[in-house]
């Protein structure tokens, strides 16, 4: 959706381009590889900034415990597609 807006501080009008998530995704996928990598890094950094801080030692211990659980067969893993679908459902 595109629309005109007015800056309340300056009173100047400007035009905005509002894209759907699908449009943004399509546009991002058309970028050259190096620009997609830069974008992915920026997006990942923004996600990391929004997460609560976790002590590195605790994170390493958790990763080792989970790896051992997978190796022993106590738990089964999920594919990337299964994880992504679960995230999409959780986010609505």
Number of C-alpha atoms within 10 A of each C-alpha: 7 9 9 9 12 11 9 8 6 7 9 9 11 10 10 11 8 11 12 9 9 9 11 12 11 11 11 15 12 11 12 9 11 9 13 14 12 11 14 13 12 12 12 12 11 11 10 11 10 9 8 7 8 8 8 9 9 10 11 11 11 12 12 12 12 15 14 13 14 13 11 10 10 9 12 9 12 9 8 9 9 11 11 12 12 12 11 10 8 8 7 6
